[in-house]
Amino acid sequence: MLRLLTAGESHGPQLTVVIDGLPAGLRIAVAGIDRDLRRRQGGYGRGGRQRIERDHAQIVSGVRGGRTLGSPVTLVVANLDWDNWRRPMQVEAAGFQPKPVRRVRPGHADLAGVLKYDFDDARNVLERASARETAARVAAGAIAKRYLTEALGVTLHSYVTRIGAVAATVPAVVEPAAVEASPVRCPDPLAARAMVAAIDRARAEGDTLGGCFRVEARGVPPGLGSHRQWDTRLDGRLAQALCSIQAVKGVEIGDGFAAAGLPGSKVHDEPWYDAVGRRFAHRTNRAGGVTGGISNGEVVWCTVAVKPISTLLRPLRSVDLATKAEVNAHYERSDICVVPAAAVIGEAMMAWVLAEATCEKFGADSITELRRNVRGYRARLRRR
Ligand SMILES: Cc1cc2nc3c(=O)[nH]c(=O)nc-3n(C[C@H](O)[C@H](O)[C@H](O)COP(=O)(O)O)c2cc1C
């Protein structure tokens, strides 16, 4: 079983990631993890925090000479902003100088968190609710991607399909290099220009924007996940993992909501036998590569809706926790639009779920054993 835990506050000294259950012998390079960390920091519309941070993964356990040992892998990502927050975020009581937040922000975790944990300072909540935590997830996701590539040859990618009112026309073939070169990670250059302008307008108006991104995994074999129980279904697990990203409010598997408005004849993917590739396939892939909670051999794809950022330069009305009077919500340096970054986090979460499901299906204590198990399964599929 593959397990993941992350820890760390947004303005604490570091983020920590513990991954347990990786097989021994998996090649890991820090450069690959740092590449994804950099992609998460990018995207037009980010705030000042990203100018302070230079995210870098330091592996402190579980890897020796570039390969996993089968023991827990621990990674840390330093928060460079910690230097500016030593007093308000220090561990010791003596000399502690909190910067309390009492004007809770609409749409953020502030109010629900203080009510739940009996705090009078929303900073105790927002420090962990903050999407700074997603740097830890992206580091873990980079390792999950390595595992998926070595085990199955799976590759993942993502792109932005909407920012605010601007929707992209997605080309039939999306070039990953073009997406990476786009300031908003959008494969439609015309829409990308309009998205940048929309973000500039929102910034000028003290407002924020949400949008949608798509994430897809290629090379996923049939058979990951199971129809057995509600919590073994791959579609349900993908939806949970993607919806757990801060500010994500909707997840569609394949055609999702569009399919709900169409007759069955326009929705279902007809199977056929590809005699050359010696495999069963589908003529279309509206289901998003998952049927009955099991991957069906097609590209796994999901579209994800991200709400606008809740910290507004021109704040909404709120309430002061202490006086209970109406006030303007707290403002703290913030992003304007994070959809391009959220797409990179989406890759990490999809990679994690697929890695977990791969681990369940193929087990294995070492990479050689894993490859042998995968080879045996693929041979059985070809013999049908
Ligand atoms: C990459 C990323 C960056 C974010 N940056 C901010 C930010 O700067 N300010 C903010 O108020 N919310 C930001 N958020 C969203 C909040 O973390 C999120 O809205 C909050 O934790 C409440 O959770 P919920 O929106 O899922 O209910 C960001 C989200 C992501 C994915």
The ligand as a Tripos MOL2 file, in Angstrom:
@<TRIPOS>MOLECULE
LIG
   31    33     1     0     0
SMALL
NO_CHARGES

@<TRIPOS>ATOM
      1 C1         -2.1520   27.1160   -6.1750 C.3       1 LIG1
      2 C2         -3.1390   27.7650   -5.2720 C.ar      1 LIG1
      3 C3         -2.8460   29.0050   -4.7200 C.ar      1 LIG1
      4 C4         -3.7640   29.6440   -3.8940 C.ar      1 LIG1
      5 N1         -3.4630   30.8950   -3.4340 N.ar      1 LIG1
      6 C5         -4.3730   31.5570   -2.6780 C.ar      1 LIG1
      7 C6         -4.1160   32.8950   -2.2310 C.ar      1 LIG1
      8 O1         -3.0730   33.4770   -2.5340 O.2       1 LIG1
      9 N2         -5.0700   33.4970   -1.4880 N.ar      1 LIG1
     10 C7         -6.2510   32.8940   -1.1530 C.ar      1 LIG1
     11 O2         -7.0780   33.4830   -0.4830 O.2       1 LIG1
     12 N3         -6.5210   31.6240   -1.5620 N.ar      1 LIG1
     13 C8         -5.6240   30.9480   -2.3080 C.ar      1 LIG1
     14 N4         -5.9010   29.6770   -2.7400 N.ar      1 LIG1
     15 C9         -7.1880   29.0570   -2.3820 C.3       1 LIG1
     16 C10        -7.3260   28.7430   -0.9040 C.3       1 LIG1
     17 O3         -6.2440   27.9790   -0.4330 O.3       1 LIG1
     18 C11        -8.6500   28.0360   -0.6490 C.3       1 LIG1
     19 O4         -9.7050   28.7280   -1.2430 O.3       1 LIG1
     20 C12        -8.9180   27.9380    0.8500 C.3       1 LIG1
     21 O5         -7.9620   27.0680    1.4450 O.3       1 LIG1
     22 C13       -10.3220   27.4360    1.2010 C.3       1 LIG1
     23 O6        -10.5380   26.1510    0.6930 O.3       1 LIG1
     24 P1        -11.6840   25.8710   -0.3910 P.3       1 LIG1
     25 O7        -11.6580   26.9950   -1.3520 O.co2     1 LIG1
     26 O8        -11.2950   24.5720   -1.0170 O.co2     1 LIG1
     27 O9        -12.9930   25.7950    0.3400 O.co2     1 LIG1
     28 C14        -4.9990   29.0160   -3.5900 C.ar      1 LIG1
     29 C15        -5.2920   27.7600   -4.1340 C.ar      1 LIG1
     30 C16        -4.3860   27.1450   -4.9790 C.ar      1 LIG1
     31 C17        -4.7270   25.8160   -5.5870 C.3       1 LIG1
@<TRIPOS>BOND
     1     1     2 1
     2     2     3 ar
     3     2    30 ar
     4     3     4 ar
     5     4     5 ar
     6     4    28 ar
     7     5     6 ar
     8     6     7 ar
     9     6    13 1
    10     7     8 2
    11     7     9 ar
    12     9    10 ar
    13    10    11 2
    14    10    12 ar
    15    12    13 ar
    16    13    14 ar
    17    14    15 1
    18    14    28 ar
    19    15    16 1
    20    16    17 1
    21    16    18 1
    22    18    19 1
    23    18    20 1
    24    20    21 1
    25    20    22 1
    26    22    23 1
    27    23    24 1
    28    24    25 2
    29    24    26 1
    30    24    27 1
    31    28    29 ar
    32    29    30 ar
    33    30    31 1
@<TRIPOS>SUBSTRUCTURE
     1 LIG1         1 GROUP 0 **** ****
